[in-house]
Amino acid sequence: MEHAPLDLPEDPRLAGNIAHFAAALRRAGVPAGPDRLILATRAVQAAGFTDRTDFYHTLHAVFVRRPEHRATFAQLFRLYWRDPRYLEHMMAMLTPTVRGVQQDRTPKPAEKRAAEALLNQPAHLPEPQADPPETLDLDAAATASTRERLRTLDFEQMSTAEMAVAKRMLATLRLPVKPLTSRRIQTAPQGRIDRRATLRAALRRGDLTTLKRAKPTTRWPNLVALCDISGSMSSYSRALLHFLHAVANREGQGWAEVHGFTFGTRLTNITRHLRTRDVDAALAAAGAETQDWEGGTRIGDTLHVFNRDWSRRVLGQGAVVLLVTDGLDRGDADRLAFEARRLHLSARRVIWLNPLLRFDGFAPKAAGIRALLPHVDSLRAGHSIAALEGLAEALSRPDDTGDLTRLRR
């Protein structure tokens, strides 16, 4: 990681700046208690404050203890320590702007959460003198409600408070599924004639006086989610896992079993953690077991492991597979296509959730995306709450293909 030169403050307020930086980390969701603050102060005192790279990695080693906190720490560090006009950038991210005056810059992952965390505290770094900004009065009387806006807001661009509300909304979503008709039959007053039961009753009574009838039984399919947790997918996979936990623990939705797997450079089964009733404890345990958060992506290799070790165990009974990935694979495209075909043949339906569909004009140019397209039944975006609500439609309509037909042309 390259760093711009640090503007060292003239007054000796480094310890106070580190304290406010730790408070911003806590607001952004990174654990940074008093013990971490004391340790960070001592570490900086030992390492010095002269080399920008050493200073970054000194604080990183103290405050970052989980892979999912790396992006938030990096954005907070950039805004607080490296950019002397960080407040201007943060206001640009959090205040609506008029299109045509300037082009909006898309915030990087965790940048909005970092900006919100810093705006809630006083700035202690010296700022250069600048002209007073122009004020803009906004009339929000006709704006949509917060919940309606969050339905369509990208998970990656949500602030900490917005993500907390979004998680509560995800916990209320339902993912109903229709039962499948089984080959087994059960006795029923109306239905087809059960010849075997009729003959057995005739042998017991000695004459054929009544006809026994039966109808096919129904069974529920399994739901299997394969979530990509690489660097470009971690925000979306965390939201999907919250939704999956709600589905796994809500009675009356019809799924026989709900299985969850994460993959980046290797495959991890987190099914047992999803069965924990408390969602925070469940995802914390899953995160502790998963060691490849925000790493690289080898979709073909991980699908090979799934097909070899798990497909026969979890894909029985007409299972539905949710494949959550952007399809940006670093491995062999031919291997990916082969393993995707095996997965498709083993499952009743494969629904691909790809957050890249949120972009207008998205085209399957990457080799991994082109390798996956022929072997899925439906392709949908998975970047927002509204997109996940569309899963119910995809499951209720066997002919639903989402954006698949358009991209295959």
Secondary structure, DSSP 4 states (H G I P E B T S, - for coil): ---PPP---SSS-HHHHHHHHHHHHHHTT----HHHHHHHHHHHHHH-SS-HHHHHHHHHHHH--SGGGHHHHHHHHIIIII-TTHHHHHHHHHS---BTTBPPPPPPTTHHHHHHHHHTS---S-----PPPPP-----TTSPPHHHHHHHS-GGG--HHHHHHHHHHHHH-----PPEEEEEEEEEEEEEE-HHHHHHHHHHHSS-----EEEEEEEPPPEEEEEE-STTTHHHHHHHHHHHHHHHH-TTS--S-EEEEEESSSEEE-HHHHTSSSHHHHHHHHHHH---TT----HHHHHHHHHHHTHHHHSTTT-EEEEE-----SS-HHHHHHHHHHHHHHSSEEEEE-GGGGSTT----SHHHHHHGGG-SEEE--SSHHHHHHHHHHHH-TT--BTHHHHH-
